[in-house]
């Protein structure tokens, strides 16, 4: 059954057990979960990634059923769900778990998605689509935030923040937190400050974080981590980017060892390296030995596995790993 996010209320939350929240606007998804499900909730909250949940499904459900005799009111939040989990939901529906609510979070789901269709056609399940925020809704979030924290921003600054949010209040919240931190030691937050602060995400993206690791520039790694409010959901992207760049660098070093011509090794790599990157890649190639870099590549895979099985600790795991890369 389809319910719009603004229609969700206590009556619906109390009545139904299974919820599918899907769509691009993860920031609004998180707000709804917090305001409608977790606010003033005193029971047990368990969070899983879909991969982790499916891998340990029998154990998780058995533990929940056993504990139900001693504890009431539980909420499970399962992130990054896909069609793979549909059959498992059918199994859970048959079990006596009246004191447990399960929230399935997902990104964009096509109309032909089995998971989406299963929820939409079942009157006992609730599905809530989340679309991109428009200019009005994002502006409202900004005005509410700056009013709460007594921050003055020009209309030009507000428009800039709306533009850089990319239609998702999760992104907007990251930028607003930067401005709030800046305002603690600066009474005025001018347009130039907002422009510089919110541009950090562009300057210090995941790609530059990976490059700093491979350049063994710990100072810059720490700076990037401090300047960006990365979330648990960013961890896989960070690791995959670092893994991809590490494998590319390993190929270059092997070719360099064979030909003794570093420029040629870099020029012949596929896909080609953009000219702005070449000097940085040269320095990286000279810095690393093959066995040392291979060890790091294996370690990245190990950390990714840990992240997938310990979603609640993923940001700490990744941060500790790349700081000491």
KAPELIN-V547640 format. One record per residue. N is the residue number from 1. RES is the residue in one small letter. SS is DSSP state (@ for helix, = for strand, . for the rest). NEAR is the number of other ideal C-beta (glycine too) atoms within 10 Angstrom. Layout:
# KAPELIN-V547640
n=N res=RES ss=SS near=NEAR
n=N res=RES ss=SS near=NEAR
This chain:
# KAPELIN-V547640
n=1 res=x ss=. near=14
n=2 res=x ss== near=13
n=3 res=x ss=. near=15
n=4 res=x ss=. near=9
n=5 res=x ss=@ near=17
n=6 res=x ss=@ near=8
n=7 res=x ss=@ near=9
n=8 res=x ss=. near=18
n=9 res=x ss=. near=10
n=10 res=x ss=@ near=8
n=11 res=x ss=@ near=8
n=12 res=x ss=@ near=15
n=13 res=x ss=@ near=14
n=14 res=x ss=@ near=8
n=15 res=x ss=@ near=9
n=16 res=x ss=. near=15
n=17 res=x ss=. near=16
n=18 res=x ss== near=21
n=19 res=x ss== near=25
n=20 res=x ss== near=26
n=21 res=x ss== near=25
n=22 res=x ss== near=22
n=23 res=x ss== near=19
n=24 res=x ss=. near=18
n=25 res=x ss=. near=24
n=26 res=x ss=@ near=21
n=27 res=x ss=@ near=21
n=28 res=x ss=@ near=22
n=29 res=x ss=@ near=24
n=30 res=x ss=@ near=19
n=31 res=x ss=@ near=17
n=32 res=x ss=@ near=20
n=33 res=x ss=@ near=17
n=34 res=x ss=@ near=11
n=35 res=x ss=@ near=10
n=36 res=x ss=@ near=18
n=37 res=x ss=@ near=16
n=38 res=x ss=@ near=15
n=39 res=x ss=. near=8
n=40 res=x ss=. near=4
n=41 res=x ss=. near=14
n=42 res=x ss=. near=7
n=43 res=x ss=. near=13
n=44 res=x ss== near=15
n=45 res=x ss== near=13
n=46 res=x ss== near=16
n=47 res=x ss== near=16
n=48 res=x ss== near=23
n=49 res=x ss== near=23
n=50 res=x ss=@ near=20
n=51 res=x ss=@ near=16
n=52 res=x ss=@ near=19
n=53 res=x ss=@ near=23
n=54 res=x ss=@ near=17
n=55 res=x ss=@ near=14
n=56 res=x ss=. near=13
n=57 res=x ss=@ near=15
n=58 res=x ss=@ near=9
n=59 res=x ss=@ near=9
n=60 res=x ss=@ near=17
n=61 res=x ss=@ near=18
n=62 res=x ss=@ near=10
n=63 res=x ss=@ near=12
n=64 res=x ss=@ near=20
n=65 res=x ss=@ near=13
n=66 res=x ss=@ near=10
n=67 res=x ss=@ near=14
n=68 res=x ss=. near=16
n=69 res=x ss=. near=7
n=70 res=x ss=. near=6
n=71 res=x ss=. near=12
n=72 res=x ss=. near=13
n=73 res=x ss=. near=13
n=74 res=x ss== near=18
n=75 res=x ss== near=18
n=76 res=x ss== near=21
n=77 res=x ss== near=20
n=78 res=x ss== near=24
n=79 res=x ss== near=22
n=80 res=x ss=. near=19
n=81 res=x ss=. near=25
n=82 res=x ss=. near=16
n=83 res=x ss=@ near=16
n=84 res=x ss=@ near=12
n=85 res=x ss=@ near=21
n=86 res=x ss=@ near=17
n=87 res=x ss=@ near=11
n=88 res=x ss=@ near=16
n=89 res=x ss=@ near=19
n=90 res=x ss=@ near=10
n=91 res=x ss=@ near=11
n=92 res=x ss=@ near=17
n=93 res=x ss=@ near=14
n=94 res=x ss=. near=7
n=95 res=x ss=. near=11
n=96 res=x ss=. near=8
n=97 res=x ss=. near=18
n=98 res=x ss=. near=9
n=99 res=x ss=. near=15
n=100 res=x ss== near=23
n=101 res=x ss== near=20
n=102 res=x ss== near=21
n=103 res=x ss== near=23
n=104 res=x ss== near=25
n=105 res=x ss== near=23
n=106 res=x ss== near=24
n=107 res=x ss=. near=16
n=108 res=x ss=. near=12
n=109 res=x ss=. near=20
n=110 res=x ss=. near=8
n=111 res=x ss=. near=7
n=112 res=x ss=. near=8
n=113 res=x ss=. near=18
n=114 res=x ss=@ near=14
n=115 res=x ss=@ near=20
n=116 res=x ss=@ near=21
n=117 res=x ss=@ near=16
n=118 res=x ss=@ near=19
n=119 res=x ss=@ near=24
n=120 res=x ss=@ near=16
n=121 res=x ss=@ near=11
n=122 res=x ss=. near=15
n=123 res=x ss=. near=7
n=124 res=x ss=. near=11
n=125 res=x ss== near=18
n=126 res=x ss== near=22
n=127 res=x ss== near=23
n=128 res=x ss== near=24
n=129 res=x ss== near=18
n=130 res=x ss== near=24
n=131 res=x ss=. near=12
n=132 res=x ss=. near=15
n=133 res=x ss=. near=24
n=134 res=x ss=. near=11
n=135 res=x ss=@ near=12
n=136 res=x ss=@ near=9
n=137 res=x ss=@ near=15
n=138 res=x ss=@ near=23
n=139 res=x ss=@ near=17
n=140 res=x ss=@ near=13
n=141 res=x ss=@ near=21
n=142 res=x ss=@ near=22
n=143 res=x ss=@ near=12
n=144 res=x ss=@ near=10
n=145 res=x ss=@ near=18
n=146 res=x ss=@ near=20
n=147 res=x ss=@ near=9
n=148 res=x ss=@ near=9
n=149 res=x ss=. near=12
n=150 res=x ss=. near=7
n=151 res=x ss=. near=18
n=152 res=x ss=. near=11
n=153 res=x ss=. near=22
n=154 res=x ss=. near=12
n=155 res=x ss=@ near=9
n=156 res=x ss=@ near=12
n=157 res=x ss=@ near=22
n=158 res=x ss=@ near=17
n=159 res=x ss=@ near=15
n=160 res=x ss=@ near=18
n=161 res=x ss=@ near=24
n=162 res=x ss=@ near=20
n=163 res=x ss=@ near=11
n=164 res=x ss=@ near=17
n=165 res=x ss=@ near=24
n=166 res=x ss=. near=13
n=167 res=x ss=. near=17
n=168 res=x ss=. near=20
n=169 res=x ss=@ near=23
n=170 res=x ss=@ near=20
n=171 res=x ss=@ near=21
n=172 res=x ss=@ near=24
n=173 res=x ss=@ near=17
n=174 res=x ss=@ near=20
n=175 res=x ss=@ near=21
n=176 res=x ss=@ near=21
n=177 res=x ss=@ near=12
n=178 res=x ss=@ near=20
n=179 res=x ss=@ near=22
n=180 res=x ss=@ near=15
n=181 res=x ss=@ near=12
n=182 res=x ss=@ near=15
n=183 res=x ss=@ near=18
n=184 res=x ss=. near=8
n=185 res=x ss=. near=6
n=186 res=x ss=. near=11
n=187 res=x ss=. near=8
n=188 res=x ss=. near=8
n=189 res=x ss=. near=19
n=190 res=x ss=. near=14
n=191 res=x ss=@ near=15
n=192 res=x ss=@ near=9
n=193 res=x ss=@ near=17
n=194 res=x ss=@ near=22
n=195 res=x ss=@ near=13
n=196 res=x ss=@ near=13
n=197 res=x ss=@ near=17
n=198 res=x ss=@ near=22
n=199 res=x ss=. near=13
n=200 res=x ss=@ near=17
n=201 res=x ss=@ near=17
n=202 res=x ss=@ near=9
n=203 res=x ss=@ near=11
n=204 res=x ss=. near=19
n=205 res=x ss=. near=14
n=206 res=x ss=@ near=18
n=207 res=x ss=@ near=14
n=208 res=x ss=@ near=17
n=209 res=x ss=@ near=21
n=210 res=x ss=@ near=23
n=211 res=x ss=@ near=23
n=212 res=x ss=@ near=22
n=213 res=x ss=@ near=26
n=214 res=x ss=@ near=22
n=215 res=x ss=. near=18
n=216 res=x ss=. near=13
n=217 res=x ss=. near=17
n=218 res=x ss=@ near=14
n=219 res=x ss=@ near=8
n=220 res=x ss=@ near=16
n=221 res=x ss=@ near=23
n=222 res=x ss=@ near=14
n=223 res=x ss=@ near=15
n=224 res=x ss=@ near=23
n=225 res=x ss=@ near=18
n=226 res=x ss=@ near=10
n=227 res=x ss=@ near=13
n=228 res=x ss=. near=18
n=229 res=x ss=. near=16
n=230 res=x ss=. near=18
n=231 res=x ss=. near=13
n=232 res=x ss=@ near=19
n=233 res=x ss=@ near=17
n=234 res=x ss=@ near=16
n=235 res=x ss=@ near=23
n=236 res=x ss=@ near=16
n=237 res=x ss=@ near=11
n=238 res=x ss=@ near=25
n=239 res=x ss=@ near=23
n=240 res=x ss=@ near=14
n=241 res=x ss=@ near=18
n=242 res=x ss=@ near=26
n=243 res=x ss=@ near=17
n=244 res=x ss=@ near=13
n=245 res=x ss=@ near=18
n=246 res=x ss=@ near=22
n=247 res=x ss=@ near=14
n=248 res=x ss=@ near=18
n=249 res=x ss=@ near=22
n=250 res=x ss=@ near=17
n=251 res=x ss=@ near=14
n=252 res=x ss=@ near=22
n=253 res=x ss=@ near=21
n=254 res=x ss=@ near=13
n=255 res=x ss=@ near=17
n=256 res=x ss=@ near=18
n=257 res=x ss=@ near=12
n=258 res=x ss=@ near=9
n=259 res=x ss=@ near=12
n=260 res=x ss=. near=8
n=261 res=x ss=. near=12
n=262 res=x ss=@ near=17
n=263 res=x ss=@ near=11
n=264 res=x ss=@ near=11
n=265 res=x ss=@ near=21
n=266 res=x ss=@ near=21
n=267 res=x ss=@ near=12
n=268 res=x ss=. near=13
n=269 res=x ss=. near=14
n=270 res=x ss=. near=7
n=271 res=x ss=. near=6
n=272 res=x ss=. near=11
n=273 res=x ss=. near=15
n=274 res=x ss=. near=8
n=275 res=x ss=@ near=7
n=276 res=x ss=@ near=7
n=277 res=x ss=@ near=15
n=278 res=x ss=@ near=15
n=279 res=x ss=@ near=10
n=280 res=x ss=@ near=16
n=281 res=x ss=@ near=22
n=282 res=x ss=@ near=16
n=283 res=x ss=@ near=14
n=284 res=x ss=@ near=22
n=285 res=x ss=@ near=20
n=286 res=x ss=@ near=10
n=287 res=x ss=@ near=15
n=288 res=x ss=. near=19
n=289 res=x ss=. near=10
n=290 res=x ss=@ near=11
n=291 res=x ss=@ near=7
n=292 res=x ss=@ near=10
n=293 res=x ss=@ near=20
n=294 res=x ss=@ near=14
n=295 res=x ss=@ near=11
n=296 res=x ss=@ near=18
n=297 res=x ss=@ near=14
n=298 res=x ss=@ near=10
n=299 res=x ss=@ near=13
n=300 res=x ss=@ near=23
n=301 res=x ss=@ near=11
n=302 res=x ss=@ near=10
n=303 res=x ss=@ near=21
n=304 res=x ss=@ near=21
n=305 res=x ss=@ near=11
n=306 res=x ss=@ near=14
n=307 res=x ss=@ near=23
n=308 res=x ss=@ near=19
n=309 res=x ss=@ near=15
n=310 res=x ss=. near=14
n=311 res=x ss=@ near=22
n=312 res=x ss=@ near=11
n=313 res=x ss=@ near=14
n=314 res=x ss=@ near=25
n=315 res=x ss=@ near=18
n=316 res=x ss=@ near=13
n=317 res=x ss=@ near=17
n=318 res=x ss=@ near=24
n=319 res=x ss=@ near=16
n=320 res=x ss=@ near=11
n=321 res=x ss=@ near=22
n=322 res=x ss=@ near=22
n=323 res=x ss=@ near=12
n=324 res=x ss=. near=9
n=325 res=x ss=. near=18
